[in-house]
Amino acid sequence: MRTHDYIIVGSGAAGSVLAGRLTENPAISVLLLESGRERRSPLLTIPAAETVLMGNPAYDWCFRTDADPTLEGRSLAIPRGRLLGGSNAINGMIFVRGQREDYDDWARLGNPGWSWDGVLPYFKSMERAPGIGGETRGRTGPIAVGPPRDRDALCDTFLTAAGKAGYPENRDYNSGDQEGFGYYQVNHEDGRRSSAGRTYLKDARRRPNLTLVTDAHVGTLRFDGTRCTGVTFRHNGTEHRADCRREVIVSAGAIQSPQLLELSGIGSADVLTGAGVPVVHHLPGVGENFQDHYAARLRWRVRQPITFNERSRGLGLLREVVRYARTRHGLLSLPIALGFGFVRTSDAEERPDIQFHFAPASYGEGASRRLDTAPGMTLGVYPLRPESRGSIHIRSRDPLTAPAIRPRFLDAEGDRTRLVAGMRLARRIVEQPAFDPYRAAELVPGADVRTDDELLAYARAHGDTSYHPVGTCRMGDDPMAVVDARLRVRGVHGLRVIDASVMPVIVSGNTNAASMMIGEKGAAMVLEDHRNSDRA
């Protein structure tokens, strides 16, 4: 295979953005390697199909955590996209930037240029949100962002109840000021998913300077001393080697980016030696700092047949399929979570510390989210900035062996306290009179679960990840940082990590939008360094 300027490993939220932006320069050649296959199912364009894509091994790596001692020894599913476009192609499409303070904190942690003012131009350049006012929003970017196609009676009731409980409405929680309630913003257009793979990557594939190889599982990065010079990968049962003139950019996500670094000899010497991997560079932070949003979900039976549950089967589903085919409206055009809430659990909190997801649907535990047969609704809650930290490390030298994922979701007392407080606030909202025509029995945790200890026990036994893993190759300037503020792997040359794994602290909310922003800002840095090196 011929030598390229840049090799990108992974085509998810950040990788697709990188491929799109770097190939805008016709003088730059890019090789994009994706371990999944290209899938052409119509389900990939339908917003509601999240419930059937996650957990399906054709689309999902179906990772699982090790037994988590903070969750009574349970193992949880960690969905990750196994296809061209990555997790961005199968997620719930909820578009959340986070809070202004999140990024200001990143900058204070030794990452100049990553403050709110530093990242805002990249958020704006990636989005097209003409229906949302304000100077902070983009107008011409590739990713279409807007409210759900249809309003929903139960979600409207949720917002009314939140108002009666004393919480404000927020018309644009992505402005930097997050507090309040409303309908989520979604990355969709005309009732179809608007993803990085379907926008940035679609444009890039028309350019002759992009070479795309799918079903290409990268086993190791190759080094000449401490300079990364390329990769080895398996494709169609054969080992291949690819070389680069400039840099390898790892964009495999918070699970597989640290895995690839460790397989290549970059990481803690103890971890590498234990797995039988020769040490290229001791970098102890690789795979540490794992963070995710751990949610407790409260569910109620609904008195009237107006929920997603009954609309998703039998004649109800047939009507929805016909409606979607004709108008691109209805159930199939909607994400499963419609209503948001960002609130403070106490007056001592200076900014929102928990997030609510309201769904006019009820579903079982785990990644599949199979809907109940009777009408129901769900209110999920999680701490926005968890204090608990876990890790991801390789088990062996075999690149096809899944890494050990040890999240320790409820290790920190602050996470446990906020989660229980959020569950109480959820009940307070649903107990408002506005819900009286709709609310029947509380299914889980159930009316008999009342004390803090009982609520926490329910959360330990039945809570779940929100599929937002980040932080395992974090940026910073301290000994445990993996990349610097320009996303270059510390201690080696010709290698960057550009994806959600570089977040030093998780953003306040769903992580997809921030991951695409990291791709945008990372691409700008690569292009700037490329120009500077040409001038030197």
C-alpha atoms as one frame of an Amber mdcrd trajectory, in Angstrom:
protein
   0.000   0.000   0.000   1.379   3.422  -0.943   2.582   5.915   1.661   0.097
   8.587   2.798   0.574  11.856   4.617  -1.807  10.870   7.401  -3.349   7.627
   8.593  -6.583   7.893  10.597  -7.600   4.869  12.642 -11.360   4.884  13.181
 -14.271   6.550  11.380 -16.487   7.539  14.307 -17.574  11.013  15.341 -14.050
  12.476  15.385 -12.491  10.258  12.702 -15.092  11.128  10.077 -14.686  14.834
  10.828 -10.907  14.509  10.514 -11.143  12.724   7.175 -13.520  15.374   5.905
 -11.459  18.378   6.984  -7.974  17.074   6.115  -8.975  16.034   2.596 -10.328
  19.507   1.861  -6.682  20.247   1.097  -6.068  18.398  -2.205  -2.317  18.246
  -1.499  -2.853  16.075   1.582  -3.323  12.314   1.181  -5.238  10.450   3.874
  -5.729   6.762   4.588  -8.787   6.047   6.738  -8.920   2.592   8.323 -12.187
   1.359   9.848 -12.377  -1.992  11.615 -16.126  -2.312  11.002 -17.847  -2.828
   7.694 -19.880  -0.462   5.580 -23.536  -1.128   6.316 -26.309   0.096   4.028
 -29.381  -0.783   6.077 -32.201   1.816   5.986 -32.260   1.478   9.773 -29.131
   3.641   9.890 -31.105   6.663   8.676 -34.149   6.184  10.941 -33.802   7.983
  14.305 -35.920   5.491  16.275 -33.814   2.541  15.081 -31.353   3.099  17.925
 -33.331   0.502  19.870 -32.579  -2.264  17.351 -29.042  -1.262  16.314 -27.419
  -1.274  19.747 -26.806  -4.781  20.957 -26.766  -6.162  17.406 -23.270  -7.591
  16.726 -23.487  -6.567  13.070 -23.470  -2.920  14.208 -22.113  -3.015  17.758
 -18.870  -4.364  19.242 -20.985  -5.445  22.236 -18.253  -4.795  24.799 -18.981
  -5.631  28.422 -17.459  -4.390  31.640 -15.752  -6.646  34.111 -17.820  -7.353
  37.220 -18.171  -3.991  38.951 -17.818  -4.212  42.748 -19.687  -0.902  43.126
 -22.725  -2.397  41.331 -23.074  -5.630  43.296 -20.683  -7.344  40.895 -22.788
  -6.741  37.793 -21.321  -6.631  34.276 -22.830  -4.008  31.954 -23.006  -3.720
  28.176 -20.859  -0.960  26.642 -22.187  -0.433  23.094 -19.680   0.846  20.507
 -20.360   1.180  16.791 -18.895  -1.623  14.660 -19.391  -0.093  11.228 -18.343
   2.777   9.008 -19.337   5.889  10.944 -18.762   4.294  14.339 -21.018   4.916
  17.328 -22.132   8.148  15.671 -24.133   5.971  13.256 -26.148   4.110  15.902
 -26.499   6.421  18.913 -29.548   8.302  20.209 -28.656  11.538  18.345 -29.105
  13.743  21.431 -27.076  16.903  20.760 -25.518  18.376  23.917 -22.442  20.576
  23.938 -22.055  20.748  27.712 -21.565  23.740  29.973 -19.315  26.747  29.458
 -17.515  25.869  32.690 -16.666  22.361  31.448 -14.314  23.718  28.831 -12.960
  26.495  31.030 -12.029  23.725  33.465 -10.250  21.851  30.662  -8.127  24.927
  30.024  -7.352  25.326  33.731  -6.185  21.713  33.823  -3.251  22.557  31.560
  -4.910  22.643  28.142  -4.620  26.138  26.631  -7.033  26.766  23.787  -9.733
  24.438  25.146 -11.782  27.011  27.080 -15.386  27.717  26.062 -14.236  30.648
  23.945 -11.586  28.411  22.397 -13.934  25.586  21.392 -17.032  27.606  20.472
 -15.863  28.411  16.904 -15.511  24.672  16.221 -18.957  23.885  17.575 -20.335
  26.585  15.301 -18.412  25.425  12.235 -19.752  21.877  12.498 -23.448  22.611
  12.987 -26.320  23.928  10.920 -28.992  25.097  13.364 -30.925  27.854  11.599
 -34.055  27.339  13.695 -32.214  27.986  16.967 -31.396  31.610  17.677 -28.363
  33.185  19.268 -24.814  34.156  18.373 -23.421  30.933  19.803 -25.064  28.730
  17.146 -23.761  27.698  13.745 -25.674  28.230  10.512 -23.774  26.555   7.671
 -22.025  23.455   9.070 -22.500  19.852   7.923 -24.433  18.568  10.977 -28.111
  19.550  10.976 -29.401  20.259  14.493 -32.930  21.033  15.587 -35.788  20.023
  17.882 -37.613  16.720  17.372 -39.929  16.619  14.353 -43.053  16.258  16.517
 -44.114  17.319  19.974 -45.514  14.716  22.342 -48.388  15.004  24.838 -46.545
  13.220  27.630 -43.360  15.208  27.082 -45.374  18.434  27.135 -46.836  17.284
  30.449 -43.343  16.567  31.763 -42.289  20.136  30.955 -45.444  21.564  32.539
 -44.841  19.505  35.671 -41.222  20.672  35.856 -42.418  24.264  35.651 -44.924
  23.686  38.449 -42.121  22.155  40.504 -40.248  25.462  40.194 -37.835  24.815
  37.337 -37.349  27.246  34.428 -37.731  26.595  30.719 -34.523  26.745  28.670
 -34.968  27.331  24.951 -31.312  26.693  24.091 -29.339  24.630  26.589 -26.434
  24.572  24.090 -25.775  28.296  24.442 -23.396  27.668  27.361 -26.158  28.221
  29.945 -27.667  24.802  30.494 -30.046  25.096  33.435 -33.727  24.332  32.843
 -36.094  22.044  30.940 -37.276  21.606  27.375 -37.171  19.395  24.288 -33.788
  17.983  23.340 -31.980  19.182  20.254 -31.233  16.343  17.872 -28.753  15.913
  15.001 -31.254  15.075  12.252 -32.557  16.483   9.001 -35.939  15.877   7.392
 -36.582  12.968   9.732 -33.243  11.257   9.024 -30.082  10.909  11.083 -27.477
  13.607  10.437 -24.176  11.995  11.383 -20.507  12.697  10.770 -20.303   9.633
   8.540 -23.230  10.755   6.400 -21.914  14.327   6.043 -18.172  14.872   6.494
 -17.222  11.403   5.301 -19.672  11.402   2.401 -18.011  14.550   1.057 -14.514
  13.207   1.679 -15.183   9.998  -0.247 -15.684  12.008  -3.433 -12.095  13.265
  -3.217  -9.196  11.371  -4.795  -6.892  12.116  -1.860  -8.837   9.857   0.522
  -8.258   6.119   0.614 -10.851   4.304   2.705 -10.453   0.686   3.821 -13.220
  -0.940   5.862 -13.056  -4.259   7.699  -9.460  -3.242   8.461  -8.560  -4.124
  12.026  -5.418  -2.272  13.097  -3.292  -4.493  15.302  -0.343  -2.250  16.104
   1.227   1.105  15.454   4.737   0.842  14.039   7.663   2.850  15.391  11.164
   3.772  14.316  12.574   4.545  17.729  10.017   6.913  19.231   8.583   8.072
  15.888   5.354   6.489  14.712   5.780   5.608  11.052   2.630   3.657  10.238
   0.381   0.767  11.200  -0.195  -2.905  10.584  -3.736  -4.112   9.971  -5.623
  -7.220   8.947  -7.924  -7.031   5.927  -9.575  -9.951   4.130  -7.588 -12.379
   6.251  -4.209 -10.894   5.271  -1.764  -8.745   7.221  -1.020  -5.371   5.616
   1.348  -2.550   6.385   0.666   1.144   5.786   3.248   3.920   6.085   2.769
   7.644   6.640   4.936  10.677   6.011   3.405  12.903   8.677   1.312  11.389
  11.455  -0.874   8.529  12.541  -4.073   9.800  14.178  -5.832   7.360  16.490
  -9.585   8.024  16.559 -10.834   4.644  17.722 -12.773   5.927  20.738 -12.441
   5.724  24.493 -12.407   1.909  24.497 -10.205   1.061  21.539  -7.804   4.019
  21.408  -6.072   3.090  24.684  -6.244  -0.554  23.624  -4.334   0.213  20.410
  -1.744   2.328  22.212  -1.072  -0.478  24.686  -0.950  -3.150  21.979   1.718
  -0.959  20.365   3.874  -0.591  23.479   2.622   2.815  24.660   1.304   2.708
  28.230   2.124   1.672  31.755   5.172  -0.574  31.721   3.530  -2.845  34.299
   0.396  -3.308  32.164   2.424  -3.901  29.003   4.797  -6.359  30.624   1.888
  -8.246  32.148   0.314  -8.635  28.699   3.598  -9.625  27.052   3.942  -6.408
  25.009   7.429  -4.876  24.591   7.588  -1.354  26.019   8.132   1.378  23.436
   7.336   4.257  25.782   6.200   4.200  29.408   3.089   6.385  29.626   1.197
   5.413  32.793  -1.993   7.394  32.069  -3.003   5.290  29.070  -6.284   3.553
  29.878  -6.777   5.369  33.178  -9.318   8.159  33.934 -12.295   6.236  32.478
 -15.532   8.199  32.990 -19.128   7.637  31.951 -22.616   8.741  32.979 -24.247
   6.104  35.182 -28.025   6.448  35.177 -30.908   5.286  37.316 -34.124   5.004
  35.306 -37.520   5.333  36.967 -40.514   3.938  35.093 -44.257   4.413  35.411
 -47.257   2.732  33.863 -49.354   5.213  31.846 -53.179   5.191  31.919 -53.710
   6.107  28.260 -52.408   4.369  25.089 -50.343   7.356  23.915 -46.765   6.114
  24.421 -44.115   4.745  22.101 -44.728   1.253  23.492 -48.034   0.576  21.747
 -47.082   2.630  18.671 -44.095   0.346  18.026 -45.921  -2.947  17.411 -48.799
  -4.428  15.427 -51.145  -2.080  13.583 -49.697   0.870  15.468 -46.276   0.225
  13.974 -47.736  -0.274  10.513 -49.416   3.137  10.734 -46.134   4.690  11.872
 -44.204   3.101   8.985 -46.708   4.482   6.468 -46.627   7.912   8.092 -42.852
   8.019   8.087 -42.645   6.912   4.461 -45.068   9.642   3.418 -44.091  12.557
   5.669 -40.888  11.696   7.611 -42.866  12.446  10.794 -44.140  10.256  13.594
 -42.563   7.719  15.908 -39.796   6.628  13.526 -38.551  10.213  13.150 -37.986
  10.633  16.901 -35.235   9.710  19.356 -36.433   7.668  22.303 -35.585  10.496
  24.763 -37.468  13.716  24.010 -37.385  15.909  27.109 -34.371  17.221  29.013
 -33.732  18.695  32.404 -30.492  20.153  33.735 -30.829  21.020  37.420 -28.916
  21.545  40.642 -29.551  19.025  43.406 -28.979  21.664  46.088 -28.439  25.388
  46.514 -24.792  24.613  47.254 -24.257  23.639  43.604 -23.116  26.575  41.472
 -24.362  24.974  38.227 -26.488  22.006  37.159 -25.075  18.749  38.460 -27.682
  16.245  37.217 -29.421  15.592  33.903 -32.869  14.150  33.199 -33.916  12.217
  30.096 -37.698  11.900  29.657 -39.020   9.199  27.310 -42.731   8.567  26.561
 -41.809   4.887  26.616 -40.779   2.213  29.110 -38.181  -0.422  28.457 -36.080
  -3.061  30.123 -32.491  -2.935  31.306 -29.456  -3.119  29.048 -28.432  -1.789
  25.675 -31.231  -3.325  23.619 -33.950  -1.102  25.128 -36.788  -3.400  24.137
 -40.050  -1.546  24.731 -42.774  -2.835  27.044 -46.083  -4.019  25.628 -48.272
  -1.821  27.887 -48.156   2.028  27.939 -45.339   3.445  30.048 -42.891   6.306
  30.532 -39.318   6.597  31.798 -37.374   9.347  33.537 -33.628   8.694  33.612
 -31.226  10.669  35.797 -27.461  10.801  36.225 -24.774  13.015  37.799 -23.345
  15.257  35.088 -19.714  15.270  36.203 -19.065  11.967  37.965 -16.188  11.794
  40.395 -15.734   8.018  40.039 -12.868   6.859  37.842 -12.222   3.524  36.195
  -9.792   2.030  33.701  -9.465   0.155  30.407  -6.454  -2.086  29.768  -5.489
  -4.889  27.426  -5.636  -8.473  28.627  -3.230  -9.906  26.039  -1.300  -9.138
  22.848  -4.248 -10.347  20.732  -5.872  -7.272  19.109  -9.179  -9.151  18.789
  -9.413  -9.809  22.526 -11.642  -7.196  24.146  -9.904  -5.075  26.771 -10.717
  -5.218  30.463 -13.223  -2.432  31.186 -13.375  -1.657  34.902 -15.564   1.414
  35.382 -16.249   1.469  39.169 -19.336   3.543  38.388 -20.425   4.327  41.957
 -17.051   4.445  43.671 -17.334   8.083  44.757 -19.695   9.128  47.529 -20.572
  12.328  45.680 -21.902  10.299  42.731 -24.043   8.177  45.014 -25.431  11.221
  46.816 -26.278  13.105  43.626 -27.859  10.060  42.010 -30.218   9.513  44.956
 -31.043  13.236  45.084 -31.824  13.155  41.368 -34.139  10.174  41.813 -36.054
  12.094  44.468 -36.360  15.118  42.181 -37.605  12.852  39.378 -40.384  11.580
  41.613 -41.242  15.121  42.711 -41.749  16.159  39.092 -43.848  13.142  38.124
 -45.982  13.548  41.270 -47.107  17.017  40.127 -50.877  17.299  39.410 -50.171
  17.838  35.701 -49.439  14.104  35.456 -52.659  12.986  37.218 -54.526  12.138
  33.961 -51.637   9.935  32.802 -49.679   8.592  35.766 -50.553   5.130  37.041
 -48.330   2.990  39.263 -44.590   3.493  39.606 -43.117   0.326  38.103 -39.553
   0.754  39.333 -38.115   1.347  41.823 -41.694   1.086  43.143 -43.623   2.958
  45.805 -42.185   0.797  48.609 -38.632   2.010  47.878 -38.402   5.206  49.940
 -35.207   5.648  51.969 -31.888   6.861  50.582 -30.349   3.441  51.227 -33.190
   1.720  49.363 -32.935   4.094  46.406 -29.173   3.602  46.239 -29.589  -0.167
  46.416 -31.989   0.015  43.462 -29.500   2.141  41.509 -26.685  -0.311  42.200
 -28.762  -3.319  41.189 -30.608  -1.886  38.180 -28.860   1.273  36.924 -26.990
   1.344  33.647 -24.410   3.251  31.650 -25.582   6.035  29.359 -23.032   5.002
  26.706 -20.740   8.024  27.159 -17.254   6.557  27.803 -14.470   9.167  27.726
 -11.172  10.168  29.237  -8.859   7.164  28.771  -6.181   9.095  26.824  -6.699
  12.401  28.570  -4.963  15.615  27.607  -2.940  17.683  30.039   0.571  18.623
  31.123   1.028  16.348  34.141   2.692  12.904  34.337  -0.622  11.017  33.949
  -1.663  12.924  30.809  -1.500  10.920  27.594  -1.676  13.748  25.045  -0.771
  17.408  25.202  -3.116  20.286  24.390  -2.446  19.757  20.668  -3.470  16.097
  21.087   0.053  14.773  20.403   0.946  11.647  22.361   3.478  12.698  24.969
   6.990  11.311  24.648   6.729  10.090  21.052   6.533  11.736  17.641   4.207
  11.459  14.672   1.237  10.242  16.735  -1.942  11.913  17.962  -5.156  10.781
  19.602  -8.221  12.749  18.533 -11.510  11.484  19.955 -13.537  11.412  23.191
 -10.738   9.613  25.017  -8.783  12.900  25.293 -11.397  14.587  27.506  -9.736
  15.305  30.862 -13.162  15.564  32.488 -16.429  14.409  30.957 -18.670  17.157
  29.608 -21.993  17.902  31.297 -24.283  15.774  29.165 -24.299  13.488  26.133
 -20.841  13.330  24.575 -21.457  12.998  20.823 -21.445  16.730  20.019 -18.253
  17.299  22.009 -16.610  14.366  20.224 -17.330  15.929  16.826 -16.030  19.265
  18.096 -12.796  17.538  19.167 -12.539  16.234  15.600 -13.013  19.757  14.219
 -10.501  21.401  16.545  -8.064  18.514  16.192  -8.223  18.763  12.394  -7.509
  22.504  12.596  -4.427  21.801  14.710  -3.167  19.129  12.321  -3.655  21.441
   9.336  -1.932  24.317  11.118   1.070  22.148  11.995   1.112  20.810   8.429
   1.327  24.340   7.014   4.004  25.356   9.502   6.153  22.341   8.719   5.927
  23.085   4.997   7.168  26.620   5.632  10.069  25.467   7.814
